[in-house]
Amino acid sequence: MNTICEAIAKRLLIQFYYSGDKVPGTRIVEPHMVAYNKRNHVSLSGWFVGGATESGGVGWREYLLSEMSNIIMLNEHFSGPRPGYRSDGGKMFHNVQCAL
């Protein structure tokens, strides 16, 4: 979680391997928040920008930290929160650990 929170603070893209859906593989994401989801699993809320995807296209995704590995910060900044972002977690997340 430390690498993700540091990337959020610095507004850096992250790359990681995700095994938590039907299309496992490498993802590139603008990390926005680490918090607990409705099922009380620690999750990353982020804007998907590239890599393997189950649902296709850029946009909001939720990733379980327990299904993420090989997390690295990339040397590429993103400008800030994407449309629809709620730093308090909104209705989807609670107990925010770190956020933009």
C-alpha positions in Angstrom: 0.0 0.0 0.0 2.9 2.4 0.7 4.0 2.5 -3.0 0.4 3.2 -4.1 -0.1 6.0 -1.4 3.3 7.5 -2.4 2.2 7.5 -6.1 -1.1 9.2 -5.2 0.7 11.9 -3.2 3.1 12.5 -6.2 0.4 12.0 -8.8 2.4 9.4 -10.6 1.0 6.5 -12.7 1.4 3.0 -11.4 1.8 -0.3 -13.2 1.0 -3.6 -11.6 -0.1 -7.2 -12.4 -3.7 -7.9 -11.5 -5.1 -11.4 -11.1 -8.5 -10.6 -9.8 -10.7 -10.9 -12.9 -11.2 -12.9 -16.0 -8.4 -11.1 -17.9 -5.3 -11.2 -15.6 -2.4 -9.1 -16.7 -0.5 -5.8 -16.4 -2.5 -2.6 -15.8 -1.5 1.1 -15.9 -3.6 3.3 -13.7 -3.9 6.8 -12.3 -4.3 5.9 -8.6 -6.8 8.1 -6.8 -7.7 6.4 -3.5 -6.9 3.4 -1.3 -9.9 2.6 0.9 -12.2 -0.2 2.0 -15.0 -1.2 -0.4 -18.5 -2.3 0.6 -17.3 -5.8 1.3 -14.5 -4.5 3.6 -11.7 -5.4 1.2 -8.8 -2.9 0.8 -9.1 -1.6 -2.7 -7.6 0.9 -5.1 -9.9 3.2 -6.9 -8.2 4.4 -10.0 -8.5 5.6 -13.6 -7.5 2.8 -16.0 -5.3 4.1 -18.9 -3.7 1.0 -20.4 -3.0 -2.7 -20.3 -5.1 -5.8 -19.9 -8.8 -5.2 -19.3 -12.0 -7.2 -18.8 -14.3 -4.3 -19.7 -12.3 -2.4 -22.3 -11.6 1.3 -22.6 -10.3 3.9 -20.2 -12.2 4.8 -17.1 -12.8 4.1 -13.4 -11.8 0.7 -12.0 -11.6 -0.9 -8.6 -8.7 -3.3 -7.8 -8.4 -5.4 -4.7 -5.0 -4.9 -3.2 -4.8 -8.6 -2.4 -5.0 -9.4 -6.2 -2.3 -6.9 -7.1 1.5 -7.7 -7.4 4.6 -6.2 -8.9 3.4 -2.6 -8.2 5.8 0.1 -9.5 5.5 3.8 -9.8 6.1 5.1 -13.3 7.9 8.3 -14.1 4.8 9.8 -15.6 2.6 12.3 -13.9 -1.2 12.8 -14.2 -2.9 16.1 -13.8 -5.3 15.4 -11.0 -8.7 14.0 -10.1 -10.8 12.6 -12.9 -14.5 13.5 -13.3 -16.7 11.9 -10.7 -13.9 11.5 -8.1 -15.0 11.8 -4.4 -12.1 12.1 -1.9 -14.4 10.9 0.9 -15.1 7.6 -0.9 -18.7 8.5 -1.7 -21.1 5.5 -1.4 -18.6 3.0 -2.8 -15.7 3.3 -0.2 -15.1 4.0 3.4 -12.2 4.1 5.9 -10.0 6.0 3.3 -6.3 5.1 3.8 -4.9 7.6 1.3 -6.4 9.8 -1.4 -5.8 12.7 -3.8 
